[in-house]
Structure formats: structure tokens, C-alpha cells
Amino acid sequence: MFQILRVRGESMSPEYKEGDFVLIVKSFRRNIKVGDVIVFKNKLYGILIKRVQKITDDGVYVQGTGESSLDSRRLGPINFQAVRGKVIWHLRRD
């Protein structure tokens, strides 16, 4: 199961920028590890892309690289069921 998504926003800048595309693999959820970039769904903010910082029994802690990134510092841990997929390919817009 694969899906192509377009990056919106700058919360993972400079590595992932507005307009870039990513390919995610959807059938892994529990196989993520620290350092992976994942896509997940948040009830208030929709689909987000962030890097995994820590994994606990409670969830996945993620962090963006942009200054105003909305990540686990504000959202707390991400529930495993909210994870949509792991980024396996990145196509930069420039």
C-alpha cells in the first residue's frame, strides 16, 4: 500500500518544502523507528508530516524542523492508529 502526497507548509523546512512530493508506505505502523519521517492525521490540523524523535508505549513523539512547527511539543504523543505511513521517497520541487 503506497500513497503519494504533496507537502504543504514549511514545518519540516528546509528538508521538506511546500510543493515537494513524498511517497509513503502505509502498511507498517509498528515498524517505525527514531529518525523516520512519518505522516499522521490530527483531528484539528489534518494530515501532518514530522520526524520521529521517540517511541513509547503511549505513542510516537514527533518533531518538525521549522521554527513554528506543530509537533509533539504541543500535541503530545501521536497515537499509533493516527499514523498514515512512513516516507520512503522524497521528490523536491526544485
Number of C-alpha atoms within 10 A of each C-alpha: 8 13 12 13 16 14 21 16 15 18 23 24 14 10 12 24 18 16 16 16 18 21 17 21 19 16 12 12 16 11 7 17 16 13 13 14 21 24 21 18 17 14 7 6 8 8 16 20 27 25 22 20 16 15 17 8 8 11 15 24 21 25 21 23 17 15 10 10 17 19 20 18 12 9 11 13 18 20 15 16 11 16 22 21 23 26 22 13 12 17 12 14 11 6
